[in-house]
Amino acid sequence: MAILSDATRDGVKLELRGARPCFEEERPGWKGFVEWEGYAEKKEEAKKILAQYDFHKPPEFQLAPLPSSNPILGGNRWKEYHLALGAPLRDIPDISWDYVLKEKAPDMLHVLQFPYNGEPPRRRLVKDEVTSNADFFVRNHGGIPEIDAGSYFFDVDGLVKNPQRISLQELQDESKFPRQSNTVTLQCSGTRRIEQIHEYPGDGDELINAPWSEGAIGNARWTGVSLKRVIKYCGGFKDDFDPNDMHLEFYGADTYFKKGEVYNYVVSVPWRKVKLNEVLLAWEMNGEPLPRIHGFPLRTVVFGYIGARSTKWLYRIKAIKGPSRAPVQMKEYLYYTPQVGKHNVKYSNGFSIQDMPVSSAIMAPEDKDQIVHDGKIELRGWAYSGGGHWPIKVEVSGDGGNIWYQVPPDRLSKKYFHGWRTWSMEMPVDAEGWLDFCVRCWDNSLNTQPTFVRSAWNWDMHVTSSCHRIKIFSINRTKPDTAKRLKFLEEKKIPLLPITQPLGVDLEDEEEYDQEVEKQGGRDPKE
């Protein structure tokens, strides 16, 4: 009897245990969407199928060097999960990668191929205060469903007085739902995780704790309807429930896997956040319809919160008592104290991350750049604070954090209630050799950043909020000896960089050597 197998286009292959399963797409025009929540028998069937396999183990990317490939990590076990469950999920890894190639910039850093996690080139990210759609980071937890706008609707139910089913066309009817536009920064809690990984490794789940650099953040102009208006349209909450204890639970159409079980992506935010008009049901990003990779046709945008609460491909909003007990809310995005690790970690001894803390990064130059300059080096970067705060001051240091220079106010981008600020500065630099540059931000509540990454370490390596640090090699041509050497190399057409490549010529002739040594009083002391 022939053994059946399925494979992704990039060569991940899975020999099937028995016949190919098939989980039907329930809604016409919703390709790739399998609704798991509320269907216990279907979830149990999927769990039994997954239990038959020995899937790929998570790759070691913390105690071993990161691969130099792009994509850095493949997410092969996540691809295998989809292959094991058959149509329509088996095609989702390839479909999702096609959207990466179609909708994202060609030079993205692919942190994880599937589910897709990617960030743009560092210098280009801070070129403008508004991040282009092509360069906006992507942090997906599952594959990309293909939903037709004309077939789209979402349900509002749970503890609302009048549950509703609302189409995209109805939501966009301004006579019912006045729209709003807001400039809002979204940031993954894993931004700058690579700094924690390099110094103090932690949990090695490649999806939950992907090795992000400084680009898992972006600032966009979002257009849609405040969720508060939608709840009002549904008559508000039932009278016998305290709205102060109410959460709004968001259901995404992507399929999510956790410890051998299958789910849809589900998270929640408290009503107190919604009633401030700080949760948007958005269909537009920077004046254009949402890209599919960013949640087309509708997503939530939660101002100032961890990006994981901004749910893509929204299909349901449920009013519930207290926070969601779905795994992404209850078992992930938890911040632990430094003495918690594999030996004692529990879901209950971490606390749920919501507001993003003050943070910043130097995006140019890059770590270990070697820079020839005339006493000044231009730095560029971003600064951000969540929870309704905003950056008021950015400072940079060229000596590891002892002496700080304030970025001039006119070198900071526009101030938004819920957006980042890009910044640039010509840093005075006299010293040569390796220098430790770092940056810190102050927000309007005078919150600032811990000095060292050790202060920010936690088991899942979330929220790297310490001062961002880079090392650069300074070559100051205002120094006479440096100017002389640079002129010599230019005349001989000998490259200076990289500094690690030895010079193929003598560093000085014997006459110059003798003169310089004599000035020093000779090599040996005298009696």
C-alpha positions in Angstrom: 0.0 0.0 0.0 1.5 3.4 -1.1 2.3 5.9 1.7 0.7 9.2 1.1 2.7 12.4 1.7 2.3 16.1 1.3 5.0 18.8 0.9 5.4 22.6 0.8 7.0 24.1 -2.2 10.2 24.7 -0.2 10.6 21.0 0.4 9.1 20.4 3.9 7.6 16.9 3.5 5.3 14.9 5.7 4.4 11.3 5.3 0.7 11.0 6.3 -0.6 8.6 8.8 -3.7 7.3 7.0 -6.0 9.1 4.6 -5.7 12.8 4.0 -8.0 14.7 6.4 -10.1 17.6 5.3 -11.6 20.3 7.5 -14.2 22.2 5.5 -14.2 26.0 5.0 -17.5 27.0 6.5 -18.0 30.3 4.8 -18.1 31.0 1.0 -15.5 33.6 0.1 -13.4 32.8 3.1 -10.6 30.6 1.7 -8.3 29.1 4.2 -10.5 29.9 7.2 -11.4 26.9 9.4 -13.5 27.9 12.5 -12.3 26.0 15.5 -13.7 27.9 18.4 -17.0 26.6 19.5 -16.5 23.2 17.7 -15.1 20.9 20.4 -15.5 17.8 18.3 -13.6 19.3 15.4 -10.8 20.4 17.7 -10.6 17.0 19.3 -10.3 15.3 15.8 -7.5 17.7 14.9 -5.7 17.0 18.2 -5.9 13.2 17.6 -4.4 13.7 14.1 -1.6 15.8 15.4 -0.8 13.3 18.2 0.1 10.7 15.6 3.2 12.5 14.4 6.7 13.3 15.6 7.1 16.8 14.2 10.3 18.8 13.8 11.8 19.9 17.1 12.3 23.6 17.7 15.7 24.7 16.2 18.4 25.8 18.6 19.0 29.5 17.8 20.0 30.9 21.2 22.8 28.7 22.5 24.1 28.3 18.9 24.7 31.0 16.4 21.7 32.3 14.3 21.8 31.0 10.7 23.1 33.5 8.2 20.3 32.6 5.8 17.3 34.8 4.9 14.7 33.5 6.1 16.7 33.0 9.3 14.3 30.3 10.6 11.9 28.3 8.5 9.2 27.4 10.9 9.2 23.8 9.6 7.2 22.2 12.4 4.4 24.8 11.8 4.4 23.9 8.2 4.1 20.2 9.2 1.2 20.9 11.4 -0.7 22.4 8.5 0.3 19.5 6.2 -0.9 17.0 8.8 -4.4 18.5 8.9 -4.9 18.4 5.1 -7.0 20.7 3.0 -7.4 23.6 3.1 -4.7 24.2 5.7 -2.0 22.2 3.9 -1.7 25.0 1.2 -1.6 27.9 3.7 2.2 28.0 4.1 2.7 28.4 0.4 -0.1 30.8 0.0 1.2 32.9 2.9 4.7 33.0 1.4 3.3 34.2 -1.9 1.8 37.2 -0.1 5.1 38.0 1.5 6.7 38.1 -1.9 3.8 40.2 -3.3 3.1 42.7 -0.5 6.4 43.2 1.3 9.6 44.9 0.3 12.0 42.5 -1.5 14.8 43.1 1.1 12.8 42.3 4.2 14.7 40.4 6.9 12.6 37.2 7.2 13.0 36.4 10.8 10.6 33.4 10.5 9.3 32.1 7.2 6.1 30.6 8.5 4.1 31.8 10.2 5.6 34.9 8.7 7.6 37.2 10.9 9.6 39.9 9.2 11.1 43.4 9.6 12.5 46.0 7.1 16.1 47.1 6.7 17.1 49.2 9.7 18.1 52.5 8.0 15.0 52.6 5.8 12.6 52.1 8.7 13.4 55.5 10.2 13.7 57.3 6.8 10.1 58.7 7.3 7.9 59.2 10.3 5.2 57.1 8.7 6.2 53.5 7.8 5.2 52.4 4.3 2.9 49.4 4.0 5.7 47.5 2.2 8.1 48.1 5.0 5.8 47.7 8.0 6.9 44.7 10.1 4.7 41.6 10.1 4.2 39.4 13.2 1.8 36.6 12.2 0.8 33.7 14.4 -0.7 31.6 11.6 -1.2 31.6 7.9 -3.0 34.2 5.8 -6.7 33.5 5.0 -8.0 34.9 1.7 -11.3 36.6 2.5 -13.4 38.4 -0.2 -14.5 41.9 1.0 -18.0 41.3 -0.5 -18.4 38.1 1.5 -17.0 39.5 4.7 -18.9 40.1 8.0 -18.1 39.9 11.7 -20.3 39.0 14.6 -20.7 40.9 17.9 -22.1 38.7 20.7 -21.6 37.6 24.2 -22.7 40.0 26.9 -24.1 42.7 24.7 -27.8 43.5 24.8 -28.4 43.1 21.0 -26.0 40.8 19.2 -25.3 41.9 15.6 -23.8 40.6 12.4 -22.1 43.5 10.6 -20.8 43.4 7.0 -17.9 45.5 5.8 -20.2 47.6 3.7 -22.4 48.3 6.7 -19.4 49.2 8.9 -18.3 51.7 6.3 -21.7 53.4 6.2 -20.9 56.7 7.9 -24.6 57.4 8.6 -24.4 54.5 11.1 -20.7 54.5 12.1 -18.7 57.7 11.8 -15.2 56.8 10.9 -11.9 58.1 12.4 -8.3 58.1 11.4 -5.4 57.9 13.9 -1.6 57.7 13.6 -0.7 54.7 15.8 2.5 52.8 16.3 2.3 49.0 16.6 5.2 47.3 18.3 5.8 43.6 18.8 6.8 42.8 22.4 9.7 40.9 20.9 11.3 44.0 19.5 15.1 43.9 20.2 14.8 40.4 21.6 18.1 39.5 19.9 19.9 41.6 22.6 18.5 39.4 25.3 19.3 36.2 23.3 22.9 37.2 22.8 23.5 37.8 26.5 21.0 35.7 28.4 19.1 33.1 26.4 15.6 32.0 27.5 12.6 30.0 26.1 13.5 28.8 22.6 10.1 28.5 20.9 10.8 30.0 17.5 7.3 31.4 16.9 6.6 32.8 20.4 10.1 34.0 20.9 11.4 34.8 17.4 14.9 36.5 17.3 13.7 40.0 16.4 16.1 42.9 15.9 15.1 46.6 16.3 12.6 46.6 13.3 9.6 45.0 14.8 7.8 48.3 15.1 6.0 50.6 12.7 4.0 53.8 12.6 0.9 54.0 10.3 -2.2 56.1 9.7 -5.2 53.8 10.3 -8.8 54.4 9.3 -11.9 52.7 10.5 -14.5 52.8 13.3 -14.1 53.0 17.0 -15.1 49.8 18.7 -16.9 51.9 21.3 -19.4 52.9 18.6 -20.1 49.3 17.6 -20.8 48.3 21.2 -23.2 51.2 21.5 -24.9 50.0 18.2 -25.4 46.7 20.0 -27.2 48.4 22.9 -24.2 48.2 25.3 -23.7 45.5 27.8 -26.4 43.5 29.6 -27.6 45.2 32.8 -26.6 42.6 35.3 -22.8 42.8 34.4 -20.3 45.3 35.7 -18.7 47.0 32.6 -15.6 47.6 34.7 -15.0 43.9 34.7 -15.8 43.5 31.0 -13.4 42.5 28.2 -13.9 42.4 24.5 -12.6 39.2 23.0 -11.3 39.3 19.4 -11.3 36.2 17.1 -9.0 36.0 14.1 -9.5 33.7 11.2 -6.0 32.4 11.2 -5.3 28.9 12.6 -3.1 28.7 15.6 -1.3 25.7 17.3 -0.3 25.4 20.9 1.1 22.2 22.5 -0.6 19.7 20.2 -4.0 21.5 20.0 -5.5 23.8 17.4 -7.3 27.1 17.8 -8.2 30.3 16.1 -6.2 33.4 17.2 -8.1 34.9 20.2 -7.2 37.7 22.6 -9.0 40.4 24.6 -8.8 43.9 25.8 -10.6 45.6 28.7 -13.6 47.8 28.2 -11.8 50.6 29.9 -9.5 50.7 26.8 -12.4 50.6 24.4 -14.4 53.4 26.0 -11.5 55.8 25.4 -11.9 55.3 21.7 -8.5 53.6 21.6 -9.6 50.4 19.8 -10.2 50.8 16.1 -11.8 48.4 13.7 -9.6 49.3 10.7 -9.9 48.6 7.0 -7.4 51.1 5.8 -3.7 51.5 6.3 -1.9 54.6 5.1 -4.8 55.6 2.8 -5.0 52.1 1.2 -7.0 49.0 1.9 -5.3 46.8 4.3 -2.8 44.4 2.7 -3.9 40.8 3.1 -0.7 40.1 5.2 -1.9 42.8 7.6 -5.4 41.6 8.1 -7.6 42.4 5.1 -10.4 43.1 5.1 -10.7 44.1 8.8 -8.5 44.1 11.8 -8.3 45.7 15.3 -5.8 48.3 16.1 -5.3 48.8 19.8 -3.5 52.0 20.6 -0.5 51.8 22.9 -0.8 48.1 23.7 1.4 45.2 22.8 0.9 44.4 19.1 -0.5 41.0 19.8 -3.8 42.5 20.9 -4.3 44.0 17.4 -6.1 41.0 15.8 -6.0 40.5 12.0 -8.7 38.9 9.9 -11.3 39.7 12.6 -14.4 37.5 12.4 -16.0 37.8 15.9 -16.1 40.2 18.9 -17.4 38.7 22.1 -18.2 40.6 25.2 -17.0 38.5 28.2 -16.4 38.8 31.9 -12.7 39.2 32.6 -9.8 38.6 30.3 -9.9 35.9 27.6 -8.8 32.4 28.7 -7.6 31.6 25.2 -3.9 30.5 25.1 -2.5 33.6 23.4 -4.0 35.8 26.2 -3.7 33.4 29.2 -0.5 31.5 28.4 1.6 33.8 26.3 2.9 37.3 26.3 3.6 37.1 30.0 6.4 38.9 31.7 8.3 37.0 34.4 10.7 38.1 37.1 14.4 37.2 36.5 14.5 34.2 38.7 11.8 32.4 36.7 12.8 29.9 34.1 12.3 26.4 32.8 12.8 25.1 36.3 9.8 26.9 37.8 7.8 28.8 35.2 4.0 28.7 35.3 1.4 30.8 33.5 0.2 32.2 36.8 3.6 33.6 37.9 3.9 35.9 34.9 1.8 39.0 34.3 0.0 39.8 31.1 1.7 42.5 29.0 -0.6 45.2 27.8 0.8 48.8 27.7 4.2 49.0 25.9 6.9 50.7 28.0 9.2 53.5 26.9 11.8 52.3 24.4 14.2 53.5 21.7 16.8 52.3 19.2 19.8 53.5 17.1 19.1 52.3 13.6 22.1 53.9 11.9 25.0 53.4 12.2 24.8 49.7 12.8 26.6 47.6 15.4 30.3 47.1 14.6 30.3 49.7 11.8 33.7 51.3 11.2 33.2 55.0 10.5 35.6 57.6 9.1 34.5 61.0 10.3 35.5 64.6 11.0 34.6 64.8 14.6 30.9 64.1 14.3 28.9 61.0 13.6 25.3 61.1 12.5 22.9 58.8 14.4 19.3 58.0 13.4 16.7 56.0 15.3 13.2 55.8 16.8 11.7 56.4 20.2 8.3 55.3 21.5 6.2 54.9 24.6 2.9 53.1 24.8 -0.2 53.4 27.0 -1.1 56.9 25.9 2.4 58.3 26.6 4.7 59.9 24.0 8.4 60.7 23.8 9.4 64.1 24.9 13.2 63.8 25.0 15.8 61.5 23.4 19.4 61.3 24.6 22.5 59.6 23.2 25.8 58.7 24.7 29.1 57.8 23.2 30.7 56.4 26.3 28.3 53.7 27.3 26.0 55.9 29.3 28.1 58.2 31.4 27.7 61.4 29.5 24.5 62.1 27.6 23.7 64.5 24.8 20.1 65.5 24.1 18.8 65.2 20.6 17.8 68.7 19.5 14.0 69.1 19.5 14.0 70.1 15.8 15.6 66.7 15.0 12.6 64.8 16.4 9.7 64.0 14.2 6.1 65.2 14.9 4.6 64.3 18.3 1.5 62.0 18.3 -0.5 60.7 21.2 0.0 57.1 20.1 2.9 57.2 17.7 6.6 57.0 17.8 9.1 59.8 17.0 12.0 59.3 14.7 15.2 61.2 15.5 18.6 62.1 14.2 21.6 63.8 15.6 25.2 64.7 14.8 27.0 63.3 17.7 30.3 65.0 18.7 33.0 62.3 18.7 36.7 63.0 19.5 37.9 59.6 20.6 39.0 56.9 18.2 38.8 53.1 18.4 35.8 51.1 19.7 33.1 53.2 21.3 29.9 52.2 23.1 27.0 54.2 21.8 23.6 54.0 23.5 20.3 55.8 23.4 17.5 56.4 25.9 14.1 58.0 25.7 12.0 60.0 28.2 8.3 60.1 27.9 5.8 62.7 29.1 5.4 61.0 32.5 9.2 61.1 32.9 9.5 57.3 32.4 12.9 56.3 31.0 14.8 53.1 30.2 16.9 50.7 32.3 20.6 51.2 31.5 21.5 47.5 30.8 19.8 44.6 29.1 20.3 42.5 32.3 17.7 44.7 34.0 15.1 43.9 31.3 15.8 40.1 31.0 12.8 37.8 31.4 12.3 34.1 30.5 10.3 34.8 27.3 12.6 37.8 26.5 9.7 40.2 25.9 9.9 44.0 26.1 13.6 44.7 25.7 13.2 48.2 27.1 16.8 48.8 28.2 19.0 51.4 26.6 19.8 50.2 23.1 23.6 49.8 22.6 25.9 49.5 19.6 29.6 49.4 19.2 31.3 51.4 16.5 34.9 51.8 15.5 35.7 55.5 15.3 38.3 56.8 12.8 38.7 60.5 13.3 40.5 62.2 10.4 40.9 65.4 12.3 43.7 63.6 14.2 47.1 64.2 12.4 48.3 60.6 12.4 44.9 59.4 11.2 44.8 62.0 8.4 48.3 61.0 7.3 47.4 57.3 7.2 44.2 57.9 5.3 46.0 60.0 2.7 48.6 57.3 2.2 46.0 54.6 1.8 44.1 56.7 -0.7 47.2 57.4 -2.8 48.1 53.7 -2.8 44.5 52.7 -3.5 44.6 50.5 -0.5 41.2 50.0 1.2 40.9 50.8 4.9 37.8 48.8 5.5 37.2 46.3 7.0 39.6 47.1 9.7 40.1 43.4 10.4 42.0 42.9 7.1 45.7 43.4 7.7 47.6 46.0 5.7 49.8 44.6 3.1 52.5 47.3 3.5 54.9 48.2 6.3 53.3 50.5 8.9 56.3 52.9 8.8 59.9 52.9 7.5 62.9 52.5 9.7 63.8 56.2 9.7 60.4 57.2 11.0 60.4 54.4 13.5 63.8 55.5 14.9 62.6 59.1 15.2 59.4 58.2 17.0 61.1 55.8 19.4 63.7 58.4 20.2 61.0 60.9 21.1 59.7 58.3 23.6 63.1 58.0 25.3 64.0 54.7 23.6 62.5 51.3 24.2 64.5 50.5 27.3 65.0 52.5 30.6 68.4 54.0 31.6 70.2 53.5 34.8 
